[in-house]
């Protein structure tokens, strides 16, 4: 590696104490930058060191860490993202969640790589980050507003060239599935991090930076980006399905393969799939396309129904508010999605929790007047969840607590308390292992083996095979963790592995990383996150799938199939360099430079 960086990083972080309203600037050393890079690397590292074990996630002692990466603000496509890290009130795990749009750009242009927020304000506030500084300002008049209202007001105060992330009423009311929302439907959605903001009385963060992010080798970057453009164009997913149809492009394929979660994972085929497909969304509801800063794909869709308008729904929202609830009304799904975005709710956990409730009602464990597919009643429950009204107070706790309260915990389809996303793992064994071993709970973004098992990019593997899956999952997890350190959109990972990524990083920063060194950054962060969870009392048992996903279905393309999960998990631990109990060995920690604790 070169001795010093000449681009990408600023080498500075902001610290804000909301209790005292004090703002500090902290210098970041190059050794730290090289070892943890940015994004999730910074977040996981700091959270481990700054928090005490078993701390209440909604206490002032919790930290909320927003970190950009070395590529954020550069011309690299897919790099207008920021990672938000905290201890989750939903899962109790370390939790990192990325957000795209334009906020990452304006934040990075302020001259900082990260913002660390601690303490709790007595009254509502927001943080304004500008060139070389930040202020903590009153948000009394913003408290109670919906997301779009907050962002619109902040733009009127701070000018057109700014962007904000904010919480809605759900975050204010400490709903454990509350999201942090950005402009145009961009979300740091999962894990209840919106509730962490709410507990700190932090309504929003607005950024209005104007500084140019330096690139160490701009001419070299020009050449690399030309090649990237060609590869995007020829990639059948990036330049084809995703660009032309949006994130729902795979919905009918997933359904045909028997992977579409339906009726709370009691089925994997939805008869109404064609009616909620990407083709239907684009032809009937789409009124425009939107994307993150400097992205050639522009995968988001602006939509309008007869009653409302907004952004999305994306694939995960279509499934979790659609087939999971037996809703085949695309307008109804879109309107439920709009509600979640405005109120600040994670659509995956909201859908999974509603599906859990509907099943509890069906089995008479809960008494309520709502059935599968009743959109208007489901909309009311979404609103009630955000305001913790009536039954919404139970829904606000997530499906695991809901089902446990009513004596039927197995009805909640979760891992580590996080609702399972929109791929049935009984039909893709790599996803089964991905869900179970993700450090933040069931997550498709920490290892999207669907690329290999369904799409066939970069190559197709047998979705029902299991011998090679532990190694595949480890590799894709490490690569995904690297992406979250940089911070880059993981859609690009279907085409760009650590080799082309290393060339982009080297051109922007001037620091010469080998592809092996960069991939090890991802592995280092993954192991550090594991150490955090172990410290919090998690064990190998928390890597198990919920019982429902280890019982075979009786019909459809995956009938009779279940992954040999325990054997896969044992092999995964071995590939990771962990003990039989899922603990990183001293040899593994030493190899990753974590042997002296995480301070090394």
N, C-alpha and C positions, 0 to 999 in steps of 0.2 A: 504494500500500500504506500501511497505517497504520504509525505509528512504532514501536509496541511490541505484543507479543503479550500477551493477557490469559488465555489458556487453551491447552490442548492440550500445549504443550511445558513441560518443567521448566527447560530451559536448562542441564542438567547431565549429565555423563557420568562413568562410573567407569572408571578404568584400573587393571588388575591385572597386576603383574609376577610370574609364577609362579616365576621363578628366585629372587627375593628375598622373595617373599610380601608385598610392599608393595602397598597400595591407595591410590589417589589419586582425588580428585574434581576434575573439570575443568569450568570454566564455558564455555558455548557462547554465542557472540555471535549477536544477531538477524540480522545480515547472512548469517552462515553458515546459520542455520535457514531463512531465506527462499530461499537459493540452492540448498540441497540437501535441505531439508524433513525428511528422516528415512530410516529403513530403508536401502534400497540406496543412496540418495544419500549418506548418511553413510559407509556401508561402502566403496563404491567410491572416494570421495574420500580417506578416510583410508588405505585400502590402497595407493593410488597414491603417496601422500606418505610413508608410513611404511616401505615396503619397498624393498629394493634390487633392481635388475633381475637376472633369472635366479636368484633366491634359491630354495633347496630348500624346497618347501612343507611338508616334514616336519621342518624345522630349527626351533630355538628362535626364529629371526629372523622367522618368519612370524607374522602377527597373525590372531586370530579375533575378529571384530567382531559383536556382537549389538546391533541397533538397532531400537527401536520407532519409531512415527510419531506425528504430532500427533493422529491420531484414535484411537490405541490407548488403551484404558481409558475412552473416552468412550461415549456411548450410540449412536453410529453403528453400524449393523449391518455385519457383515463386517469389522470393524476390530480384532478380537482376534488380531492376527498380529505376528510379529517377523521381521526379516530377519537371517540369519547370513551374513557375508561373509568370504572368505579366498581365498588362492591355492590352487587345486585340485591335489591330488597326482595325480588321474586325468587331467586335461586340461592342466594348466599355465597355464590362463587365470585371470583374475579370476572368482570364482564367488560368486554370491549365491543363497541359498535361503531361502524363508520357511517358517515353522512356525506353526500355529494352536493352538487349544485354549484353555487357561487360563493357561499360563505367561506369555504376553505381558501379560495383565491384571495378575498379581501382580508382574511385573517393573516395569511402568510405575508401579504404585501405590507402589513403593519410593521414587519421587521422582527417577528417572533416565530419560534418553532413550536411553542407550546404555551398553554395557559393552565395553571394549577390552581384550583379553587378549593378553599377550606373554610370551615366555620359555618355560621348561620346568621343571617340577618334577622333583626326583630321585626322589620317591616319589608314589604316587597321592594326588590331592587332589580336593576339590570346592569350589565357591564358593557361599556363602550370601549372597544379596542381600536386605537388609531395609531398613526405613525409614531413608533417609539414609546407608546404609553397606553394607559387605560384609566378609566374613571368608573366608580361605582355610583349609579344614579338611581333616583327614586322611581319605582314602578307602581306606585299606589294606584294611579289611574289606569294601569294596564292589567292589574290583577282582576281576574274574572273574564277577561276577553278570550275569544277563540284565537286560534293560531294565525289565521290570515289577517284578522283585525290587528293583532299585535305587530306583525311584520309590516303591514301597511302603515301603521302609525310610526314605527321606528324609521321607516324610509322617509316619511314626511319630515321627521326631525333631523335626520342625519344626512339627507341628500340621496340622490338617485344612485350614486356610486357607493353603495354599501350593501351588505346582506346580513341577515340575522337568522339565528336559530332560537326557538322558543318552546315553551310548554303551553298546553291548553288547560282547561279546567281539570282534566284527569290528573295531570302532574300536580296541580295545586292541591287537589284532594288526596294526594299520596296513594293513588291507585297503583298497585304493584305491577300492572301491565302498561303503565303510561310511557309514551314515547317522547323523544325530543324531535321537533319538526323544523325543517328548513323551508326555503322558498320552493314553490312549484311542486309540493308533495314529496320533496326529499326528506328522508327520515333516518334518524338514529333510533331505530324502532324498538329493539328487543330488550328484555331484561328489567324493565321498569326504571330506566335511568331518568325518565321524566319525573318520577317521584323523588329521586335524589335531588334534582333541581328544586322541586317543590318544597322539600324539607328544609332547604337552605333559603327559602323565600326568594329564589332567583328565577325571575320570569323569563329572561332572555339574555343572549349575548349578541351584540351587534358589532360588526367589524367594518371599517372604512379605510383600510390601508391603501396607500398609493405608490409604495416603493417597488421598484423593479427587482425581481428575483434574478440574481446573476446565474449565468451558465458558464462553466469553466471552459468548455470547448464548443462554442456555438456552431462552427462550421462542421465539425464532426457530428454534432447532433442533427444538423440539416440532413446529412447523408443517411443517418440512422432512421430518421423519421420518414424519409422517402421510402425506405424498405418496409417500415412498419405499415405505411399506407397501402402498399402493394399486398402485404400479407393479410391485412384486414379485409381488403376487397375480395381476395380469393378464398378467405375462410368461409365455409358454408354457413357457419353459425353467426359469426360477427358481421360479415358483410352481406349475409343473406337473411336468414330467419330473424335474427335479433333486430337488424336495421329496418327490415321491411315490415315486420309484424309486431315488434316490441317483445317484452319479456314473457308474454303469454304464448309465444310462438309454438312452444312445445306441448301445449295443453292436450291437444287431441292425440298426439303421439304417446304421451305419458298415459293417457286413458286407454289407448289401443293396446299398450303393453301391459295393462293391468297394474299401473302404479299410482293411480289417482286416488288420494284419500277421499273416502266418501262415507257420510253418515258416521262420523267419529271413528274412522278406520275399521268399521264393521264390514265394509266393502272396498274394492279397489277399482271398480268400474262404475262410471256415472252415466246413466242413460241420457242425461241432458247435456253432455259435454259439448256437442256441436253448437248448442244454443248459447254457450258461454265462451266460445273459442276466440282466439285472436282475430280470426277472419271476421267474425261477427262484431267484435269490439271495434275493429278498424273501419268496417263498412257502415255501422249503424250509430256509433257513439263518438268516434274520434273527430275532433275539430281542429287539431293541430299537433305538432310534435315538439318535444322539449328535451333538452339534454343538459349535461353538466358543461362547465366552461371548457372550450377547446376540444370537444369530443366529436369525431366524425360519424359516430353511429346514431346518436340522438334517439335513444331507445324509449324514452318516456312518451306517453300520450296524454294530451289535454282532451277531455271528454265533456259531453253534455247530454243530459237526459231531458225528458219532458218537464221535470220538476227542478233540476239543479245542474250545476256544472262544477268541474274541479279537475284534479289530476288523477290519472290511473283509471281503473285498478291495475296493478302489476300482477304477475302470475300468482305469487303466493296469496295475494288478497283475493283474487278470483276464486281460487280453490278453497281457502279457509272461510270465506264468506259465501261460497257457492256450494260446491259438491259436499263439503263437510257438513253443511246445514240443510242439504237437499233443496237448494235454491237454484233454479235454472233460468231465472229472470235476470238478464244481464243489467238492465237498468236498476233493478233492486240492489244488485251486488255493487254497482258503481255508487249508488247513493249511500249504502252502508259504509263503503270505503271513504266517501267524502266526509261522512260523520266522524269516522275514526281519525282522519287527518285533521279536521277542525278542532276536535276535542282533545287530540293528542293521545291516541291509543294505538298500540301495536296490533295490526290486523291479524297477524298469525295467532298470537295469544288470545285475542278477542274471539276469533273464530273458533279456536280450539276449546276455549272456555264455554262459549255458547253451545257447542256441540256436546260437551260434557253435560251441561245443564239439560239439554233436550233429552239426552239418554236417561238422566236421573229422573226427569219428569215421566218419561215413558215407563220406567220401572217402578214408578210411584214412590221413589225415595224423596222427591220434592213435589210439592203441590203448586202448580202455576198454570195459567191459561195461555200456553203457547206451544205450538207443535212445529215439527220439521217443515221448513219451507215457508213459514208465515212471515214474510218480509217486514210488514208494518210493525208487528209485535217485536220482531228482532231489532228493528231500528230503535224502538222505545227502550229495549233492554241495553242497547249500546249507550244511549243517553244516560240512562239510570246508572250505568257502570261509572261513567265519568264523574257523576255527581254523588256517587255512593247512596243512591236513593233506593229504598226497598230491597228487592232481590239483587239490585245492582251492587249493594254493599258486599255481598258474597262473591259476585262475579269479579269485583275489583281485586280480589285476593288471588286470582288465577285458578286454573282448573284443579290443581293438586290439592290446594286447601279447600276448595269447594267440595270435591268428591270425598275427601277425608272427613270433613265436617258432617256429611250425610251418611257416613259409614260404608261407603263403597269406593275406596281409593283406586281400585283397578279401573274405574271408568275414566280416570284422567290419563291421557296418553302423553306422558312427559318423560324427559330424562333430566335429572337434577332439578326438577321443578319447572323446566322450560318446555312449552308445548312443541310437539314434533311438527316440522314443516311439511311441505306438500309433495312428498315422494314416499310411497309405501315401501319400507325397507325390506319387506318380505319378497319383493321382486327385484331388488338390487342389493346384493350382499355387501358391496362396498359402502353403500349409504347406511346400512345397518351398523357397521363398525364406526363409521363417521359420526353418526348420531350419538352412539353410546360413549365414545371417548372424547368428544368435544369438551373442552374445559369450561365452556360457558353453559352447557346443557345442549339439548338436541338442536343441531344447527346444520343447515345445508351449505352455509358459506365458509365453514372451516375445512371442508374437504368435499368438493362437488364431484364425486366419482361418477355422477350421471354423464359427465362429458365422455368418459371412457365406456360406461356400461350401456348407454342409450344412443348418444349422438355419434360416437365413434371418432371424436377428436381428442387428442392427436391420433389415437388408434382405438379400435373396438376390442373390448374384452368381454368374455362371457359373464353376463350379469349374475349367473347362479354359481359361478366358480368361487372358491374361497381360499385356495392355497396361496395365490399371489396377492390377495386383498390386504392382508396386514401391511406388507411392504408398500403397496400402492397408497393405502390410506395414510401411512406415515409420511410418504413423500408429498402427497397433495396437501396434507396438513402443514408441513413445513413450508411449502411453496405459498400456501394461502397466508400463513403467518408473515412471511416475507412481504407479500403484497400489502398486508395491513400495517407493516412498518414503513413502507415507502411513501405514502399510502396510495395504492392504485386500485382501480375497479377490477374485481375478480372475473368479470366477463372476459377480460383480455388474457386470462390464464389459460384459456382453451387453445391459444395460439402461441403465447410468449412465455417460455419457461425461464429458468434462472440464467440461461446463457445470454439471450438478447437483452434481458432486463439488466444484467451486469454491465453491458455496453452502454445502455442509456444512463445508468447511475454514474458510471465513470465519466461520461461526457458532461453531465450536468454538474457533478461535484468536483471533479478533478482528482478524486480519491480512487485509486485503482483497486477495486474489489475483484477477486476471482469469482466465478460462478459458485464454486464450492464454499467460499467464505460467506457469500450472501445467503445461500441456502442454510448455512449453519446459523445465521442470525435468526431465521425462522425457527429452527430447531431449539435454539437457546431460549427464545421467548416462550415456546411451547412448554419446555421443561420448567421454566420459571413460573408460568401460570399453574402448572401442576403442583409445584411446591406451595404456592399460595393456597390452593384448594385443600391440599393435605394438611396444611397448618390450620385451616378452618374446620377440620374434622371430617372431610370427605374421604372415602375409602374406595377400594375396587368395586364394592357393591353399587356404588353410585354410577359406575360405568355400564351397568346392565340396562337392557331395554325394558320397557314396560311389558307386563305379561301378555297384553293383547297382541303385541307385535311378534311374539314368539309362539303364537297359536296360528295354525294354517287356516286360510280361507277355504271354503268348500266349493267355490265356483270362480270362473274367470281364468285368465291366462296364468295366474300364479297360484291357482288352487293346489293345496297340498304342500306348498313350499314354505320352509322357514330356514333361516341361516343357521349353520352350526355355531351359534354365537359364542359359547364358552370356549370352544377350541380356537376360534378366531381371536378372541380377546387374549387368550394365553399367548398365542403366537405374536400378537401385536405388542404385548409387553416386552417380549424377547427382542423383537426388532427395534423397539424404542430404547433398549438398554435399561429396562426397569426390572424390578424384582417381580416375583409371582404375585405380590400384593399391590403391584402398580406403583411402586416407589422408585424414582430415579436412583440408580446406583451411584456410589461415590466416583466410580470410574467415568460414568456418563457426565456427571457434574463437572469433574476435572477437565474432561475433554472440551466442554463447552465454556470453560472459564468461570464456572459457578462454584468451584470447590471450596472456596473460602466463604461460603454463604453467598448471597447474591451481591454482596458489596465488592467482590473480587473482580 
